[in-house]
């Protein structure tokens, strides 16, 4: 039984690697527009503002409990302000992506850097305003979800800077021609 598992774990990826190496690759100029991996990134970027809004809506009950504490209102307003600032950044990145702006890759990197910055600022803000030690605010699940978000967005950021499709869609000559004809 174990030999079938080894065959599946090693043989299947090798088969697909050899098969894809035999295919003729398309010319780089054909790789343009929202397709392939860029389509997945576009879907994720389109859903990210909704995720931020849903996370804020889920936090309403926690905010209602925090407001009753001393400096609780200040803590809640600060956290909401940070989340709204991040939401605006997500919307700016989304609009630049949909307009095929040459600024999209840089804005996407800014969004990636904003994730840990927001996490740190939020933690320090809540700790400072409520007087709670930071180690009490950070549990394992919170840290793991923040790290997963930073790592996955980092992988997408690497894709944005390495992809020929992204380069052709947001910064190539054809993207400039399309922008000029739509203007």
C-alpha positions as CSV (number, residue, x, y, z in Angstrom):
1,X,0.0,0.0,0.0
2,X,2.8,2.4,0.9
3,X,4.3,2.1,-2.6
4,X,1.1,3.5,-4.1
5,X,1.3,6.5,-1.8
6,X,4.9,7.1,-2.8
7,X,4.0,6.8,-6.5
8,X,1.2,9.3,-6.0
9,X,3.3,11.8,-4.0
10,X,6.3,11.7,-6.3
11,X,5.1,10.4,-9.6
12,X,2.1,12.7,-10.2
13,X,4.0,15.9,-9.6
14,X,6.9,14.6,-11.8
15,X,4.4,13.7,-14.5
16,X,2.9,17.1,-14.6
17,X,6.3,18.8,-14.4
18,X,7.5,16.9,-17.4
19,X,4.2,17.4,-19.3
20,X,4.3,21.2,-18.7
21,X,7.9,21.3,-19.8
22,X,7.0,19.7,-23.2
23,X,4.3,22.3,-23.9
24,X,5.2,25.2,-26.1
25,X,5.1,28.2,-24.0
26,X,3.1,31.1,-25.2
27,X,4.9,34.3,-26.2
28,X,5.1,36.7,-23.3
29,X,3.0,39.2,-25.2
30,X,0.0,36.8,-25.1
31,X,0.0,36.9,-21.3
32,X,-2.1,39.9,-20.6
33,X,-5.3,40.8,-18.8
34,X,-7.0,39.1,-16.0
35,X,-6.4,35.5,-16.4
36,X,-4.4,32.7,-14.8
37,X,-3.1,33.4,-11.4
38,X,-3.8,37.1,-11.8
39,X,-7.5,36.2,-11.9
40,X,-7.2,34.6,-8.4
41,X,-5.4,37.7,-7.1
42,X,-8.1,39.9,-8.6
43,X,-10.8,37.9,-6.9
44,X,-9.0,38.0,-3.6
45,X,-8.4,41.7,-3.9
46,X,-12.0,42.3,-4.8
47,X,-13.2,40.4,-1.7
48,X,-10.7,41.9,0.7
49,X,-12.7,45.1,1.5
50,X,-15.7,42.9,2.1
51,X,-13.7,40.8,4.5
52,X,-12.6,43.9,6.4
53,X,-16.2,45.1,6.7
54,X,-17.3,41.6,7.9
55,X,-14.5,41.6,10.5
56,X,-15.6,45.0,11.7
57,X,-19.2,43.9,11.9
58,X,-18.2,40.8,13.9
59,X,-16.4,43.1,16.4
60,X,-19.5,45.2,17.2
61,X,-20.4,43.2,20.3
62,X,-16.8,43.4,21.5
63,X,-16.8,47.1,20.9
64,X,-20.0,47.5,22.9
65,X,-18.3,45.7,25.9
66,X,-15.1,47.8,25.5
67,X,-17.0,51.1,25.5
68,X,-18.1,50.5,29.1
69,X,-14.5,50.3,30.3
70,X,-12.5,53.4,31.3
71,X,-10.9,54.8,28.0
72,X,-12.9,52.1,26.2
73,X,-14.5,54.5,23.8
74,X,-11.1,55.9,22.9
75,X,-9.9,52.4,22.3
76,X,-12.8,51.5,20.1
77,X,-12.7,54.7,18.1
78,X,-9.0,54.3,17.5
79,X,-9.4,50.7,16.3
80,X,-12.3,51.6,14.0
81,X,-10.2,54.5,12.6
82,X,-7.3,52.1,11.9
83,X,-9.6,49.6,10.2
84,X,-11.3,52.3,8.1
85,X,-7.9,53.6,7.0
86,X,-7.0,50.1,5.9
87,X,-10.3,49.7,4.2
88,X,-9.6,52.9,2.2
89,X,-6.2,51.5,1.2
90,X,-7.8,48.3,0.0
91,X,-10.3,50.2,-2.1
92,X,-7.6,52.3,-3.6
93,X,-5.6,49.2,-4.5
94,X,-8.7,47.6,-5.9
95,X,-9.6,50.6,-8.1
96,X,-6.0,50.8,-9.4
97,X,-6.1,47.1,-10.2
98,X,-9.5,47.4,-12.1
99,X,-8.2,50.5,-14.0
100,X,-5.0,48.6,-14.9
101,X,-3.0,51.4,-13.4
102,X,0.8,51.1,-13.5
103,X,0.7,52.0,-9.8
104,X,-1.1,48.8,-8.9
105,X,2.1,46.7,-8.1
106,X,3.5,49.5,-5.8
107,X,0.1,50.0,-4.1
108,X,-0.2,46.2,-3.6
109,X,3.2,46.2,-1.8
110,X,2.0,49.1,0.3
111,X,-1.0,47.1,1.3
112,X,1.2,44.2,2.2
113,X,3.3,46.4,4.4
114,X,0.2,47.9,6.0
115,X,-1.0,44.5,7.3
116,X,1.7,44.0,10.0
117,X,1.8,47.8,10.6
118,X,-2.0,47.7,11.3
119,X,-1.6,44.7,13.5
120,X,1.2,46.4,15.6
121,X,-0.5,49.8,15.8
122,X,-3.8,48.2,16.8
123,X,-2.2,46.1,19.5
124,X,-0.2,49.0,20.9
125,X,-3.2,51.3,20.8
126,X,-5.5,48.9,22.6
127,X,-2.7,48.1,25.2
128,X,-2.0,51.7,25.8
129,X,-5.5,53.0,26.0
130,X,-6.9,50.2,28.2
131,X,-3.7,49.6,30.2
132,X,-3.6,45.9,29.3
133,X,-0.1,44.3,28.8
134,X,0.5,43.4,25.2
135,X,1.2,39.7,26.1
136,X,-2.3,39.4,27.4
137,X,-3.7,40.8,24.1
138,X,-1.8,38.4,21.9
139,X,-2.9,34.8,22.0
140,X,-1.7,32.0,19.7
141,X,-4.7,32.2,17.3
142,X,-4.3,36.0,16.8
143,X,-0.6,35.7,16.0
144,X,-1.1,32.7,13.7
145,X,-3.9,34.4,11.7
146,X,-1.8,37.6,11.4
147,X,1.3,35.6,10.2
148,X,-0.8,33.7,7.7
149,X,-2.2,36.9,6.3
150,X,1.3,38.5,6.1
151,X,2.8,35.4,4.5
152,X,0.1,34.8,1.9
153,X,0.0,38.4,0.9
154,X,3.8,38.3,0.7
155,X,3.5,35.4,-1.7
156,X,1.1,37.3,-3.9
157,X,3.4,40.4,-3.7
158,X,6.2,38.2,-5.0
159,X,3.9,37.0,-7.8
160,X,3.0,40.6,-8.7
161,X,6.7,41.5,-9.1
162,X,7.7,38.3,-11.0
163,X,4.8,37.7,-13.3
164,X,5.0,38.5,-17.0
165,X,1.2,38.7,-17.1
166,X,1.2,41.4,-14.3
167,X,3.9,43.3,-16.1
168,X,2.1,43.2,-19.4
169,X,-1.3,44.1,-17.8
170,X,-0.2,46.9,-15.5
171,X,3.1,48.2,-16.9
172,X,3.7,46.9,-20.4
173,X,3.3,48.8,-23.7
174,X,0.0,47.3,-24.4
175,X,-1.4,48.5,-21.0
176,X,-0.3,52.0,-21.9
177,X,-2.0,51.8,-25.3
178,X,-5.2,50.5,-23.8
179,X,-5.2,53.3,-21.2
180,X,-4.6,55.9,-24.0
181,X,-7.5,54.5,-26.1
182,X,-9.9,54.5,-23.1
183,X,-9.0,58.1,-22.1
